[in-house]
Amino acid sequence: MAMEAALIEQLIRDGIPGADVRIEDLRGDGDHYAAIVTSDAFVGKSRVAQHRMVQDALGGRLGTELHALQIHTRTA
């Protein structure tokens, strides 16, 4: 079952308040996405910690409802 890009964006925004989130459907199949997330919350955190924050915001959906997600994080 594919996951809608709008839901992915909303989950990340809810989990990382104030984040700028852009979602791209990489294959047009609703199963392979890229998330570009910019947030002040990432300041001082390692790239691994930043990515974990995004994964946590998805509430366990990565690997189940959401098949594949490339994560790109940036500080504001």
PDB file of N, H, CA, C and O in Angstrom:
ATOM      1  N   MET A   1       0.846  -1.182   0.000  1.00  0.00           N
ATOM      2  CA  MET A   1       0.000   0.000   0.000  1.00  0.00           C
ATOM      3  C   MET A   1       0.888   1.241   0.000  1.00  0.00           C
ATOM      4  O   MET A   1       1.770   1.392   0.846  1.00  0.00           O
ATOM      5  N   ALA A   2       0.641   2.114  -0.954  1.00  0.00           N
ATOM      6  H   ALA A   2      -0.076   1.991  -1.641  1.00  0.00           H
ATOM      7  CA  ALA A   2       1.431   3.340  -1.091  1.00  0.00           C
ATOM      8  C   ALA A   2       0.989   4.373  -0.064  1.00  0.00           C
ATOM      9  O   ALA A   2      -0.143   4.354   0.419  1.00  0.00           O
ATOM     10  N   MET A   3       1.908   5.270   0.256  1.00  0.00           N
ATOM     11  H   MET A   3       2.828   5.285  -0.136  1.00  0.00           H
ATOM     12  CA  MET A   3       1.634   6.334   1.214  1.00  0.00           C
ATOM     13  C   MET A   3       1.644   7.662   0.467  1.00  0.00           C
ATOM     14  O   MET A   3       2.517   7.896  -0.369  1.00  0.00           O
ATOM     15  N   GLU A   4       0.699   8.517   0.756  1.00  0.00           N
ATOM     16  H   GLU A   4      -0.010   8.327   1.435  1.00  0.00           H
ATOM     17  CA  GLU A   4       0.595   9.808   0.091  1.00  0.00           C
ATOM     18  C   GLU A   4       1.704  10.762   0.551  1.00  0.00           C
ATOM     19  O   GLU A   4       2.054  10.804   1.730  1.00  0.00           O
ATOM     20  N   ALA A   5       2.241  11.515  -0.391  1.00  0.00           N
ATOM     21  H   ALA A   5       1.956  11.481  -1.349  1.00  0.00           H
ATOM     22  CA  ALA A   5       3.290  12.495  -0.080  1.00  0.00           C
ATOM     23  C   ALA A   5       2.817  13.515   0.944  1.00  0.00           C
ATOM     24  O   ALA A   5       3.587  13.928   1.811  1.00  0.00           O
ATOM     25  N   ALA A   6       1.557  13.923   0.850  1.00  0.00           N
ATOM     26  H   ALA A   6       0.932  13.588   0.145  1.00  0.00           H
ATOM     27  CA  ALA A   6       1.019  14.922   1.785  1.00  0.00           C
ATOM     28  C   ALA A   6       1.028  14.396   3.215  1.00  0.00           C
ATOM     29  O   ALA A   6       1.269  15.159   4.150  1.00  0.00           O
ATOM     30  N   LEU A   7       0.770  13.110   3.398  1.00  0.00           N
ATOM     31  H   LEU A   7       0.574  12.489   2.638  1.00  0.00           H
ATOM     32  CA  LEU A   7       0.792  12.523   4.740  1.00  0.00           C
ATOM     33  C   LEU A   7       2.217  12.480   5.283  1.00  0.00           C
ATOM     34  O   LEU A   7       2.444  12.785   6.454  1.00  0.00           O
ATOM     35  N   ILE A   8       3.171  12.108   4.446  1.00  0.00           N
ATOM     36  H   ILE A   8       2.987  11.860   3.495  1.00  0.00           H
ATOM     37  CA  ILE A   8       4.576  12.091   4.862  1.00  0.00           C
ATOM     38  C   ILE A   8       4.987  13.490   5.310  1.00  0.00           C
ATOM     39  O   ILE A   8       5.597  13.659   6.366  1.00  0.00           O
ATOM     40  N   GLU A   9       4.653  14.479   4.509  1.00  0.00           N
ATOM     41  H   GLU A   9       4.158  14.342   3.651  1.00  0.00           H
ATOM     42  CA  GLU A   9       4.993  15.868   4.834  1.00  0.00           C
ATOM     43  C   GLU A   9       4.367  16.285   6.157  1.00  0.00           C
ATOM     44  O   GLU A   9       5.036  16.899   6.989  1.00  0.00           O
ATOM     45  N   GLN A  10       3.094  15.962   6.364  1.00  0.00           N
ATOM     46  H   GLN A  10       2.551  15.463   5.688  1.00  0.00           H
ATOM     47  CA  GLN A  10       2.399  16.359   7.584  1.00  0.00           C
ATOM     48  C   GLN A  10       2.997  15.678   8.815  1.00  0.00           C
ATOM     49  O   GLN A  10       3.168  16.314   9.855  1.00  0.00           O
ATOM     50  N   LEU A  11       3.311  14.406   8.701  1.00  0.00           N
ATOM     51  H   LEU A  11       3.172  13.889   7.856  1.00  0.00           H
ATOM     52  CA  LEU A  11       3.906  13.680   9.829  1.00  0.00           C
ATOM     53  C   LEU A  11       5.244  14.301  10.242  1.00  0.00           C
ATOM     54  O   LEU A  11       5.531  14.454  11.429  1.00  0.00           O
ATOM     55  N   ILE A  12       6.049  14.653   9.246  1.00  0.00           N
ATOM     56  H   ILE A  12       5.816  14.529   8.282  1.00  0.00           H
ATOM     57  CA  ILE A  12       7.350  15.260   9.554  1.00  0.00           C
ATOM     58  C   ILE A  12       7.152  16.638  10.162  1.00  0.00           C
ATOM     59  O   ILE A  12       7.829  16.985  11.131  1.00  0.00           O
ATOM     60  N   ARG A  13       6.236  17.435   9.611  1.00  0.00           N
ATOM     61  H   ARG A  13       5.686  17.153   8.824  1.00  0.00           H
ATOM     62  CA  ARG A  13       5.956  18.769  10.174  1.00  0.00           C
ATOM     63  C   ARG A  13       5.451  18.671  11.610  1.00  0.00           C
ATOM     64  O   ARG A  13       5.829  19.476  12.462  1.00  0.00           O
ATOM     65  N   ASP A  14       4.599  17.687  11.877  1.00  0.00           N
ATOM     66  H   ASP A  14       4.292  17.033  11.185  1.00  0.00           H
ATOM     67  CA  ASP A  14       4.081  17.493  13.237  1.00  0.00           C
ATOM     68  C   ASP A  14       5.177  17.053  14.189  1.00  0.00           C
ATOM     69  O   ASP A  14       5.210  17.479  15.343  1.00  0.00           O
ATOM     70  N   GLY A  15       6.074  16.202  13.710  1.00  0.00           N
ATOM     71  H   GLY A  15       6.046  15.856  12.772  1.00  0.00           H
ATOM     72  CA  GLY A  15       7.138  15.665  14.549  1.00  0.00           C
ATOM     73  C   GLY A  15       8.307  16.613  14.752  1.00  0.00           C
ATOM     74  O   GLY A  15       9.025  16.517  15.747  1.00  0.00           O
ATOM     75  N   ILE A  16       8.500  17.535  13.803  1.00  0.00           N
ATOM     76  H   ILE A  16       7.917  17.612  12.994  1.00  0.00           H
ATOM     77  CA  ILE A  16       9.585  18.519  13.881  1.00  0.00           C
ATOM     78  C   ILE A  16       8.956  19.895  13.613  1.00  0.00           C
ATOM     79  O   ILE A  16       9.058  20.423  12.505  1.00  0.00           O
ATOM     80  N   PRO A  17       8.310  20.468  14.633  1.00  0.00           N
ATOM     81  CA  PRO A  17       7.617  21.748  14.446  1.00  0.00           C
ATOM     82  C   PRO A  17       8.539  22.829  13.876  1.00  0.00           C
ATOM     83  O   PRO A  17       9.692  22.973  14.282  1.00  0.00           O
ATOM     84  N   GLY A  18       7.994  23.571  12.932  1.00  0.00           N
ATOM     85  H   GLY A  18       7.058  23.454  12.602  1.00  0.00           H
ATOM     86  CA  GLY A  18       8.748  24.657  12.307  1.00  0.00           C
ATOM     87  C   GLY A  18       9.634  24.226  11.158  1.00  0.00           C
ATOM     88  O   GLY A  18      10.269  25.066  10.520  1.00  0.00           O
ATOM     89  N   ALA A  19       9.690  22.932  10.882  1.00  0.00           N
ATOM     90  H   ALA A  19       9.174  22.249  11.401  1.00  0.00           H
ATOM     91  CA  ALA A  19      10.538  22.431   9.800  1.00  0.00           C
ATOM     92  C   ALA A  19       9.954  22.808   8.440  1.00  0.00           C
ATOM     93  O   ALA A  19       8.737  22.846   8.259  1.00  0.00           O
ATOM     94  N   ASP A  20      10.839  23.084   7.499  1.00  0.00           N
ATOM     95  H   ASP A  20      11.828  23.053   7.647  1.00  0.00           H
ATOM     96  CA  ASP A  20      10.461  23.250   6.109  1.00  0.00           C
ATOM     97  C   ASP A  20      10.629  21.876   5.469  1.00  0.00           C
ATOM     98  O   ASP A  20      11.723  21.312   5.498  1.00  0.00           O
ATOM     99  N   VAL A  21       9.572  21.336   4.899  1.00  0.00           N
ATOM    100  H   VAL A  21       8.683  21.794   4.876  1.00  0.00           H
ATOM    101  CA  VAL A  21       9.584  19.965   4.381  1.00  0.00           C
ATOM    102  C   VAL A  21       9.169  19.967   2.917  1.00  0.00           C
ATOM    103  O   VAL A  21       8.159  20.558   2.536  1.00  0.00           O
ATOM    104  N   ARG A  22       9.975  19.292   2.112  1.00  0.00           N
ATOM    105  H   ARG A  22      10.796  18.812   2.422  1.00  0.00           H
ATOM    106  CA  ARG A  22       9.637  19.096   0.700  1.00  0.00           C
ATOM    107  C   ARG A  22       9.740  17.606   0.405  1.00  0.00           C
ATOM    108  O   ARG A  22      10.747  16.974   0.724  1.00  0.00           O
ATOM    109  N   ILE A  23       8.706  17.050  -0.198  1.00  0.00           N
ATOM    110  H   ILE A  23       7.888  17.563  -0.457  1.00  0.00           H
ATOM    111  CA  ILE A  23       8.669  15.627  -0.522  1.00  0.00           C
ATOM    112  C   ILE A  23       8.657  15.470  -2.033  1.00  0.00           C
ATOM    113  O   ILE A  23       7.896  16.146  -2.726  1.00  0.00           O
ATOM    114  N   GLU A  24       9.494  14.583  -2.542  1.00  0.00           N
ATOM    115  H   GLU A  24      10.112  14.034  -1.979  1.00  0.00           H
ATOM    116  CA  GLU A  24       9.533  14.285  -3.969  1.00  0.00           C
ATOM    117  C   GLU A  24       9.248  12.802  -4.175  1.00  0.00           C
ATOM    118  O   GLU A  24       9.842  11.951  -3.512  1.00  0.00           O
ATOM    119  N   ASP A  25       8.345  12.498  -5.089  1.00  0.00           N
ATOM    120  H   ASP A  25       7.863  13.188  -5.628  1.00  0.00           H
ATOM    121  CA  ASP A  25       8.063  11.117  -5.475  1.00  0.00           C
ATOM    122  C   ASP A  25       9.090  10.753  -6.550  1.00  0.00           C
ATOM    123  O   ASP A  25       9.001  11.226  -7.683  1.00  0.00           O
ATOM    124  N   LEU A  26      10.044   9.930  -6.197  1.00  0.00           N
ATOM    125  H   LEU A  26      10.116   9.546  -5.277  1.00  0.00           H
ATOM    126  CA  LEU A  26      11.186   9.670  -7.075  1.00  0.00           C
ATOM    127  C   LEU A  26      10.848   8.851  -8.317  1.00  0.00           C
ATOM    128  O   LEU A  26      11.482   9.019  -9.359  1.00  0.00           O
ATOM    129  N   ARG A  27       9.856   7.968  -8.217  1.00  0.00           N
ATOM    130  H   ARG A  27       9.341   7.831  -7.371  1.00  0.00           H
ATOM    131  CA  ARG A  27       9.537   7.094  -9.346  1.00  0.00           C
ATOM    132  C   ARG A  27       8.114   7.273  -9.857  1.00  0.00           C
ATOM    133  O   ARG A  27       7.720   6.652 -10.844  1.00  0.00           O
ATOM    134  N   GLY A  28       7.351   8.117  -9.187  1.00  0.00           N
ATOM    135  H   GLY A  28       7.672   8.622  -8.385  1.00  0.00           H
ATOM    136  CA  GLY A  28       5.963   8.297  -9.585  1.00  0.00           C
ATOM    137  C   GLY A  28       5.069   7.142  -9.193  1.00  0.00           C
ATOM    138  O   GLY A  28       3.957   7.009  -9.704  1.00  0.00           O
ATOM    139  N   ASP A  29       5.554   6.296  -8.277  1.00  0.00           N
ATOM    140  H   ASP A  29       6.457   6.403  -7.861  1.00  0.00           H
ATOM    141  CA  ASP A  29       4.792   5.111  -7.891  1.00  0.00           C
ATOM    142  C   ASP A  29       4.204   5.201  -6.486  1.00  0.00           C
ATOM    143  O   ASP A  29       3.530   4.273  -6.038  1.00  0.00           O
ATOM    144  N   GLY A  30       4.453   6.316  -5.780  1.00  0.00           N
ATOM    145  H   GLY A  30       5.000   7.070  -6.144  1.00  0.00           H
ATOM    146  CA  GLY A  30       3.940   6.460  -4.429  1.00  0.00           C
ATOM    147  C   GLY A  30       4.611   5.558  -3.419  1.00  0.00           C
ATOM    148  O   GLY A  30       4.110   5.390  -2.307  1.00  0.00           O
ATOM    149  N   ASP A  31       5.733   4.979  -3.787  1.00  0.00           N
ATOM    150  H   ASP A  31       6.140   5.116  -4.690  1.00  0.00           H
ATOM    151  CA  ASP A  31       6.461   4.059  -2.905  1.00  0.00           C
ATOM    152  C   ASP A  31       7.898   4.471  -2.636  1.00  0.00           C
ATOM    153  O   ASP A  31       8.504   3.996  -1.675  1.00  0.00           O
ATOM    154  N   HIS A  32       8.452   5.341  -3.461  1.00  0.00           N
ATOM    155  H   HIS A  32       7.959   5.726  -4.242  1.00  0.00           H
ATOM    156  CA  HIS A  32       9.850   5.754  -3.350  1.00  0.00           C
ATOM    157  C   HIS A  32       9.920   7.273  -3.314  1.00  0.00           C
ATOM    158  O   HIS A  32       9.702   7.941  -4.325  1.00  0.00           O
ATOM    159  N   TYR A  33      10.226   7.810  -2.137  1.00  0.00           N
ATOM    160  H   TYR A  33      10.403   7.268  -1.316  1.00  0.00           H
ATOM    161  CA  TYR A  33      10.221   9.254  -1.936  1.00  0.00           C
ATOM    162  C   TYR A  33      11.581   9.761  -1.468  1.00  0.00           C
ATOM    163  O   TYR A  33      12.425   9.005  -0.986  1.00  0.00           O
ATOM    164  N   ALA A  34      11.757  11.054  -1.626  1.00  0.00           N
ATOM    165  H   ALA A  34      11.072  11.668  -2.017  1.00  0.00           H
ATOM    166  CA  ALA A  34      12.869  11.778  -1.006  1.00  0.00           C
ATOM    167  C   ALA A  34      12.236  12.866  -0.145  1.00  0.00           C
ATOM    168  O   ALA A  34      11.265  13.506  -0.547  1.00  0.00           O
ATOM    169  N   ALA A  35      12.798  13.065   1.039  1.00  0.00           N
ATOM    170  H   ALA A  35      13.587  12.545   1.366  1.00  0.00           H
ATOM    171  CA  ALA A  35      12.350  14.138   1.927  1.00  0.00           C
ATOM    172  C   ALA A  35      13.519  15.084   2.139  1.00  0.00           C
ATOM    173  O   ALA A  35      14.605  14.666   2.540  1.00  0.00           O
ATOM    174  N   ILE A  36      13.288  16.357   1.865  1.00  0.00           N
ATOM    175  H   ILE A  36      12.405  16.696   1.539  1.00  0.00           H
ATOM    176  CA  ILE A  36      14.286  17.395   2.122  1.00  0.00           C
ATOM    177  C   ILE A  36      13.728  18.206   3.282  1.00  0.00           C
ATOM    178  O   ILE A  36      12.713  18.889   3.147  1.00  0.00           O
ATOM    179  N   VAL A  37      14.404  18.121   4.421  1.00  0.00           N
ATOM    180  H   VAL A  37      15.228  17.566   4.530  1.00  0.00           H
ATOM    181  CA  VAL A  37      13.887  18.723   5.647  1.00  0.00           C
ATOM    182  C   VAL A  37      14.910  19.725   6.176  1.00  0.00           C
ATOM    183  O   VAL A  37      16.071  19.389   6.410  1.00  0.00           O
ATOM    184  N   THR A  38      14.455  20.957   6.357  1.00  0.00           N
ATOM    185  H   THR A  38      13.512  21.230   6.167  1.00  0.00           H
ATOM    186  CA  THR A  38      15.304  22.022   6.882  1.00  0.00           C
ATOM    187  C   THR A  38      14.722  22.474   8.207  1.00  0.00           C
ATOM    188  O   THR A  38      13.539  22.803   8.298  1.00  0.00           O
ATOM    189  N   SER A  39      15.574  22.487   9.252  1.00  0.00           N
ATOM    190  H   SER A  39      16.535  22.220   9.178  1.00  0.00           H
ATOM    191  CA  SER A  39      15.079  22.856  10.575  1.00  0.00           C
ATOM    192  C   SER A  39      16.203  23.343  11.480  1.00  0.00           C
ATOM    193  O   SER A  39      17.327  22.844  11.421  1.00  0.00           O
ATOM    194  N   ASP A  40      15.882  24.320  12.312  1.00  0.00           N
ATOM    195  H   ASP A  40      14.969  24.725  12.359  1.00  0.00           H
ATOM    196  CA  ASP A  40      16.806  24.757  13.360  1.00  0.00           C
ATOM    197  C   ASP A  40      17.021  23.664  14.401  1.00  0.00           C
ATOM    198  O   ASP A  40      18.030  23.669  15.106  1.00  0.00           O
ATOM    199  N   ALA A  41      16.082  22.729  14.502  1.00  0.00           N
ATOM    200  H   ALA A  41      15.262  22.725  13.929  1.00  0.00           H
ATOM    201  CA  ALA A  41      16.185  21.643  15.479  1.00  0.00           C
ATOM    202  C   ALA A  41      17.380  20.732  15.187  1.00  0.00           C
ATOM    203  O   ALA A  41      17.803  19.971  16.057  1.00  0.00           O
ATOM    204  N   PHE A  42      17.919  20.803  13.983  1.00  0.00           N
ATOM    205  H   PHE A  42      17.574  21.421  13.276  1.00  0.00           H
ATOM    206  CA  PHE A  42      19.053  19.963  13.610  1.00  0.00           C
ATOM    207  C   PHE A  42      20.406  20.552  14.030  1.00  0.00           C
ATOM    208  O   PHE A  42      21.422  19.858  13.994  1.00  0.00           O
ATOM    209  N   VAL A  43      20.420  21.815  14.424  1.00  0.00           N
ATOM    210  H   VAL A  43      19.595  22.379  14.453  1.00  0.00           H
ATOM    211  CA  VAL A  43      21.676  22.486  14.780  1.00  0.00           C
ATOM    212  C   VAL A  43      22.363  21.730  15.919  1.00  0.00           C
ATOM    213  O   VAL A  43      21.750  21.433  16.944  1.00  0.00           O
ATOM    214  N   GLY A  44      23.638  21.428  15.719  1.00  0.00           N
ATOM    215  H   GLY A  44      24.136  21.669  14.886  1.00  0.00           H
ATOM    216  CA  GLY A  44      24.434  20.752  16.740  1.00  0.00           C
ATOM    217  C   GLY A  44      24.261  19.249  16.794  1.00  0.00           C
ATOM    218  O   GLY A  44      24.897  18.585  17.613  1.00  0.00           O
ATOM    219  N   LYS A  45      23.411  18.697  15.937  1.00  0.00           N
ATOM    220  H   LYS A  45      22.895  19.236  15.272  1.00  0.00           H
ATOM    221  CA  LYS A  45      23.186  17.254  15.926  1.00  0.00           C
ATOM    222  C   LYS A  45      23.925  16.626  14.747  1.00  0.00           C
ATOM    223  O   LYS A  45      24.082  17.245  13.695  1.00  0.00           O
ATOM    224  N   SER A  46      24.370  15.405  14.938  1.00  0.00           N
ATOM    225  H   SER A  46      24.242  14.902  15.793  1.00  0.00           H
ATOM    226  CA  SER A  46      25.034  14.682  13.852  1.00  0.00           C
ATOM    227  C   SER A  46      24.020  14.376  12.756  1.00  0.00           C
ATOM    228  O   SER A  46      22.812  14.435  12.985  1.00  0.00           O
ATOM    229  N   ARG A  47      24.509  14.056  11.587  1.00  0.00           N
ATOM    230  H   ARG A  47      25.490  14.008  11.401  1.00  0.00           H
ATOM    231  CA  ARG A  47      23.627  13.701  10.464  1.00  0.00           C
ATOM    232  C   ARG A  47      22.769  12.492  10.840  1.00  0.00           C
ATOM    233  O   ARG A  47      21.587  12.435  10.503  1.00  0.00           O
ATOM    234  N   VAL A  48      23.365  11.535  11.533  1.00  0.00           N
ATOM    235  H   VAL A  48      24.326  11.581  11.807  1.00  0.00           H
ATOM    236  CA  VAL A  48      22.613  10.347  11.955  1.00  0.00           C
ATOM    237  C   VAL A  48      21.476  10.749  12.890  1.00  0.00           C
ATOM    238  O   VAL A  48      20.358  10.256  12.743  1.00  0.00           O
ATOM    239  N   ALA A  49      21.741  11.630  13.842  1.00  0.00           N
ATOM    240  H   ALA A  49      22.649  12.030  13.961  1.00  0.00           H
ATOM    241  CA  ALA A  49      20.704  12.090  14.771  1.00  0.00           C
ATOM    242  C   ALA A  49      19.609  12.860  14.042  1.00  0.00           C
ATOM    243  O   ALA A  49      18.432  12.735  14.382  1.00  0.00           O
ATOM    244  N   GLN A  50      19.987  13.649  13.048  1.00  0.00           N
ATOM    245  H   GLN A  50      20.943  13.750  12.772  1.00  0.00           H
ATOM    246  CA  GLN A  50      19.010  14.394  12.257  1.00  0.00           C
ATOM    247  C   GLN A  50      18.085  13.435  11.510  1.00  0.00           C
ATOM    248  O   GLN A  50      16.867  13.614  11.504  1.00  0.00           O
ATOM    249  N   HIS A  51      18.664  12.436  10.894  1.00  0.00           N
ATOM    250  H   HIS A  51      19.653  12.291  10.899  1.00  0.00           H
ATOM    251  CA  HIS A  51      17.877  11.464  10.140  1.00  0.00           C
ATOM    252  C   HIS A  51      16.976  10.663  11.071  1.00  0.00           C
ATOM    253  O   HIS A  51      15.842  10.341  10.718  1.00  0.00           O
ATOM    254  N   ARG A  52      17.474  10.346  12.242  1.00  0.00           N
ATOM    255  H   ARG A  52      18.395  10.608  12.529  1.00  0.00           H
ATOM    256  CA  ARG A  52      16.678   9.619  13.231  1.00  0.00           C
ATOM    257  C   ARG A  52      15.459  10.449  13.646  1.00  0.00           C
ATOM    258  O   ARG A  52      14.378   9.899  13.856  1.00  0.00           O
ATOM    259  N   MET A  53      15.629  11.767  13.765  1.00  0.00           N
ATOM    260  H   MET A  53      16.507  12.214  13.594  1.00  0.00           H
ATOM    261  CA  MET A  53      14.502  12.639  14.105  1.00  0.00           C
ATOM    262  C   MET A  53      13.408  12.551  13.040  1.00  0.00           C
ATOM    263  O   MET A  53      12.221  12.507  13.363  1.00  0.00           O
ATOM    264  N   VAL A  54      13.815  12.526  11.779  1.00  0.00           N
ATOM    265  H   VAL A  54      14.779  12.562  11.518  1.00  0.00           H
ATOM    266  CA  VAL A  54      12.851  12.414  10.689  1.00  0.00           C
ATOM    267  C   VAL A  54      12.178  11.043  10.734  1.00  0.00           C
ATOM    268  O   VAL A  54      10.958  10.943  10.602  1.00  0.00           O
ATOM    269  N   GLN A  55      12.961  10.004  10.919  1.00  0.00           N
ATOM    270  H   GLN A  55      13.952  10.085  11.027  1.00  0.00           H
ATOM    271  CA  GLN A  55      12.402   8.650  11.003  1.00  0.00           C
ATOM    272  C   GLN A  55      11.424   8.533  12.169  1.00  0.00           C
ATOM    273  O   GLN A  55      10.360   7.929  12.030  1.00  0.00           O
ATOM    274  N   ASP A  56      11.777   9.104  13.306  1.00  0.00           N
ATOM    275  H   ASP A  56      12.641   9.595  13.419  1.00  0.00           H
ATOM    276  CA  ASP A  56      10.903   9.062  14.479  1.00  0.00           C
ATOM    277  C   ASP A  56       9.586   9.787  14.214  1.00  0.00           C
ATOM    278  O   ASP A  56       8.530   9.360  14.682  1.00  0.00           O
ATOM    279  N   ALA A  57       9.655  10.881  13.464  1.00  0.00           N
ATOM    280  H   ALA A  57      10.513  11.228  13.085  1.00  0.00           H
ATOM    281  CA  ALA A  57       8.446  11.649  13.136  1.00  0.00           C
ATOM    282  C   ALA A  57       7.469  10.810  12.305  1.00  0.00           C
ATOM    283  O   ALA A  57       6.267  11.075  12.312  1.00  0.00           O
ATOM    284  N   LEU A  58       7.972   9.815  11.599  1.00  0.00           N
ATOM    285  H   LEU A  58       8.948   9.600  11.593  1.00  0.00           H
ATOM    286  CA  LEU A  58       7.121   8.971  10.765  1.00  0.00           C
ATOM    287  C   LEU A  58       6.442   7.866  11.558  1.00  0.00           C
ATOM    288  O   LEU A  58       5.631   7.115  11.016  1.00  0.00           O
ATOM    289  N   GLY A  59       6.769   7.767  12.831  1.00  0.00           N
ATOM    290  H   GLY A  59       7.428   8.377  13.272  1.00  0.00           H
ATOM    291  CA  GLY A  59       6.055   6.867  13.729  1.00  0.00           C
ATOM    292  C   GLY A  59       6.037   5.403  13.333  1.00  0.00           C
ATOM    293  O   GLY A  59       5.002   4.747  13.451  1.00  0.00           O
ATOM    294  N   GLY A  60       7.144   4.886  12.872  1.00  0.00           N
ATOM    295  H   GLY A  60       7.984   5.420  12.777  1.00  0.00           H
ATOM    296  CA  GLY A  60       7.218   3.465  12.548  1.00  0.00           C
ATOM    297  C   GLY A  60       6.670   3.079  11.181  1.00  0.00           C
ATOM    298  O   GLY A  60       6.578   1.893  10.862  1.00  0.00           O
ATOM    299  N   ARG A  61       6.307   4.060  10.377  1.00  0.00           N
ATOM    300  H   ARG A  61       6.382   5.024  10.635  1.00  0.00           H
ATOM    301  CA  ARG A  61       5.753   3.749   9.055  1.00  0.00           C
ATOM    302  C   ARG A  61       6.824   3.428   8.016  1.00  0.00           C
ATOM    303  O   ARG A  61       6.530   2.798   7.000  1.00  0.00           O
ATOM    304  N   LEU A  62       8.073   3.857   8.262  1.00  0.00           N
ATOM    305  H   LEU A  62       8.312   4.369   9.088  1.00  0.00           H
ATOM    306  CA  LEU A  62       9.153   3.602   7.325  1.00  0.00           C
ATOM    307  C   LEU A  62       9.458   2.106   7.305  1.00  0.00           C
ATOM    308  O   LEU A  62       9.718   1.497   8.343  1.00  0.00           O
ATOM    309  N   GLY A  63       9.421   1.533   6.113  1.00  0.00           N
ATOM    310  H   GLY A  63       9.210   2.028   5.270  1.00  0.00           H
ATOM    311  CA  GLY A  63       9.663   0.102   5.968  1.00  0.00           C
ATOM    312  C   GLY A  63       8.383  -0.717   6.004  1.00  0.00           C
ATOM    313  O   GLY A  63       8.403  -1.914   5.718  1.00  0.00           O
ATOM    314  N   THR A  64       7.272  -0.084   6.352  1.00  0.00           N
ATOM    315  H   THR A  64       7.255   0.889   6.584  1.00  0.00           H
ATOM    316  CA  THR A  64       5.979  -0.782   6.331  1.00  0.00           C
ATOM    317  C   THR A  64       5.077  -0.077   5.316  1.00  0.00           C
ATOM    318  O   THR A  64       5.060  -0.452   4.143  1.00  0.00           O
ATOM    319  N   GLU A  65       4.330   0.939   5.752  1.00  0.00           N
ATOM    320  H   GLU A  65       4.344   1.244   6.704  1.00  0.00           H
ATOM    321  CA  GLU A  65       3.470   1.704   4.838  1.00  0.00           C
ATOM    322  C   GLU A  65       4.295   2.495   3.828  1.00  0.00           C
ATOM    323  O   GLU A  65       3.877   2.698   2.688  1.00  0.00           O
ATOM    324  N   LEU A  66       5.454   2.930   4.258  1.00  0.00           N
ATOM    325  H   LEU A  66       5.793   2.765   5.184  1.00  0.00           H
ATOM    326  CA  LEU A  66       6.350   3.720   3.413  1.00  0.00           C
ATOM    327  C   LEU A  66       7.547   2.857   3.058  1.00  0.00           C
ATOM    328  O   LEU A  66       8.385   2.557   3.908  1.00  0.00           O
ATOM    329  N   HIS A  67       7.620   2.461   1.791  1.00  0.00           N
ATOM    330  H   HIS A  67       6.939   2.705   1.101  1.00  0.00           H
ATOM    331  CA  HIS A  67       8.634   1.496   1.363  1.00  0.00           C
ATOM    332  C   HIS A  67      10.051   2.068   1.396  1.00  0.00           C
ATOM    333  O   HIS A  67      10.950   1.451   1.967  1.00  0.00           O
ATOM    334  N   ALA A  68      10.262   3.243   0.789  1.00  0.00           N
ATOM    335  H   ALA A  68       9.531   3.745   0.325  1.00  0.00           H
ATOM    336  CA  ALA A  68      11.620   3.785   0.678  1.00  0.00           C
ATOM    337  C   ALA A  68      11.586   5.311   0.786  1.00  0.00           C
ATOM    338  O   ALA A  68      10.757   5.979   0.168  1.00  0.00           O
ATOM    339  N   LEU A  69      12.509   5.839   1.588  1.00  0.00           N
ATOM    340  H   LEU A  69      13.182   5.296   2.091  1.00  0.00           H
ATOM    341  CA  LEU A  69      12.591   7.281   1.770  1.00  0.00           C
ATOM    342  C   LEU A  69      14.054   7.703   1.860  1.00  0.00           C
ATOM    343  O   LEU A  69      14.769   7.301   2.778  1.00  0.00           O
ATOM    344  N   GLN A  70      14.490   8.513   0.906  1.00  0.00           N
ATOM    345  H   GLN A  70      13.909   8.839   0.160  1.00  0.00           H
ATOM    346  CA  GLN A  70      15.799   9.160   0.995  1.00  0.00           C
ATOM    347  C   GLN A  70      15.606  10.386   1.882  1.00  0.00           C
ATOM    348  O   GLN A  70      14.677  11.166   1.677  1.00  0.00           O
ATOM    349  N   ILE A  71      16.474  10.552   2.856  1.00  0.00           N
ATOM    350  H   ILE A  71      17.229   9.918   3.023  1.00  0.00           H
ATOM    351  CA  ILE A  71      16.347  11.685   3.764  1.00  0.00           C
ATOM    352  C   ILE A  71      17.534  12.627   3.565  1.00  0.00           C
ATOM    353  O   ILE A  71      18.694  12.219   3.622  1.00  0.00           O
ATOM    354  N   HIS A  72      17.208  13.899   3.331  1.00  0.00           N
ATOM    355  H   HIS A  72      16.266  14.231   3.285  1.00  0.00           H
ATOM    356  CA  HIS A  72      18.216  14.947   3.219  1.00  0.00           C
ATOM    357  C   HIS A  72      17.864  16.009   4.257  1.00  0.00           C
ATOM    358  O   HIS A  72      16.772  16.576   4.223  1.00  0.00           O
ATOM    359  N   THR A  73      18.787  16.278   5.178  1.00  0.00           N
ATOM    360  H   THR A  73      19.674  15.817   5.206  1.00  0.00           H
ATOM    361  CA  THR A  73      18.510  17.255   6.230  1.00  0.00           C
ATOM    362  C   THR A  73      19.466  18.435   6.110  1.00  0.00           C
ATOM    363  O   THR A  73      20.612  18.306   5.679  1.00  0.00           O
ATOM    364  N   ARG A  74      18.945  19.588   6.508  1.00  0.00           N
ATOM    365  H   ARG A  74      18.014  19.693   6.858  1.00  0.00           H
ATOM    366  CA  ARG A  74      19.728  20.826   6.493  1.00  0.00           C
ATOM    367  C   ARG A  74      19.328  21.669   7.687  1.00  0.00           C
ATOM    368  O   ARG A  74      18.210  21.562   8.191  1.00  0.00           O
ATOM    369  N   THR A  75      20.244  22.503   8.132  1.00  0.00           N
ATOM    370  H   THR A  75      21.152  22.590   7.723  1.00  0.00           H
ATOM    371  CA  THR A  75      19.893  23.479   9.160  1.00  0.00           C
ATOM    372  C   THR A  75      19.452  24.768   8.471  1.00  0.00           C
ATOM    373  O   THR A  75      19.875  25.080   7.358  1.00  0.00           O
ATOM    374  N   ALA A  76      18.608  25.491   9.153  1.00  0.00           N
ATOM    375  H   ALA A  76      18.264  25.238  10.057  1.00  0.00           H
ATOM    376  CA  ALA A  76      18.042  26.719   8.570  1.00  0.00           C
ATOM    377  C   ALA A  76      19.075  27.817   8.511  1.00  0.00           C
ATOM    378  O   ALA A  76      18.778  28.920   8.052  1.00  0.00           O
TER     379      ALA A  76
END
